[in-house]
Amino acid sequence: MSRGKKLDLFIGANIDNGWAKVQTPKIIILSKEILEPSKHFLYFAKEKRRGKTVTIVGEFLLSKNDKTTTLKMLKKKLGCGGAVKENFMEFQGELKDKLRPLLLGTDFKFKNGH
């Protein structure tokens, strides 16, 4: 095999027998509507990433500047790292019990049970 050619492997799947390739990529629809904090209904989610716990809160329908200032304030009060991804805020660690009163203090609301 020369260095300029790519390796072509055939594993055995035959696409011609009723199978079809996915033509459209996954499209994420983000809401462009901006709401005030009292009209938000947030919820918590917990994920494991590389063995560490990440607390996810959302969905925040704020302007970009408001999201970054809210995230910065929360990270400073909690003493942890975090980021905004697709209108959700992610915080390093399991912080649901500490995060909830801080968000309630800034007029955000939560769905029932969260």
N, C-alpha and C positions, 0 to 999 in steps of 0.2 A: 504494500500500500504506500503510495507516495504521500508526501506531506500536504499537498494541495487539495486532495479529495476528501470529502466528508464521508464518514462511515454511515452506510445505509443498512439498517437492520429491519428485517421483516419478522414480526413477532407472531403473526398468525391471524390477526383480526382482519376480516374482510368487510369493508365499508359498503360494498356494492349490494349486499344481501339485506336490504331494508333498513340499514343503519344510515344515519345522516350526520354530517358534521355540523357542529353548532356554528352558525354564521354570525350571530349577533353577540357581542361581548356583553357582560353584565353591566347594566347601567344603574348607577346610584342616583336616585332622585332626591335632591336636597330641597327643602322648603325655603323659599325666598321670603316668606312672610315673617315680619318682625313683630313680636309681642312684648308687652310689658311683663315684668317678673310676676305680677300677681295672677296672670292668665296662663302661666306655665303649669303643666302637670308632669313632674319629673318622676323617674323611677330609677332604682339602683340595679346594677348587675355586677356580678363578681366573676372574674376569669382568672385562670392560671396561665402565666406566660413565663416559660423557661423556669418553672418551679417557684415563681414568685406570684403573689396575689396582686391583682389590679382591680380597683373599684371604679366602675363606670357609672356616670350619672348623666341623665339627659332626658329628653332632647331639648337643647337650649336654642330657642328661636330669637336670638339677639343679634345686634349688629356685630361686626368683627371686632371693633374696638371695645364694646361692652363685654364680649366674651373674654377677651384677653385681660381686661382689667379685673373681671370677676375671678378668673382663674388665678391671676397673680395674687389677689387678696386672699383667696382660699389657700393657696400653696403657702403663703407666708404665715397664716394663722395655724395651719396644720403642721407645718415643718416637714413637708414632703415634696416630691417631684410630681409633675403632671403635665398633661398636654391636652389640646383640643383637637379632636379628630371627628370629622363629619357631624358636627353639631353636638357631639357628646364630649364630656370632660372625663379624662382618665387620670386617676390618682394612684400613686404607688403605695401599696399596702391595703389592708382591710380597714377602711376608715368610715364605714357607714354610720356608726354611732357618733362619731365626732363631726361628720360632715352635715348630717341632717339638721342639727340646731343652727349651724352657721347659715345654711340656705334658707331655713325658716325665718331667721332674723333679717334676711334681705328680701322678704316678701315672696319667695318662691313657694309653690304648693307641690304636694306629692300625691300620686295616685293612691287609692286605698290599699293598705297592706304593705306599702313601701316606706 
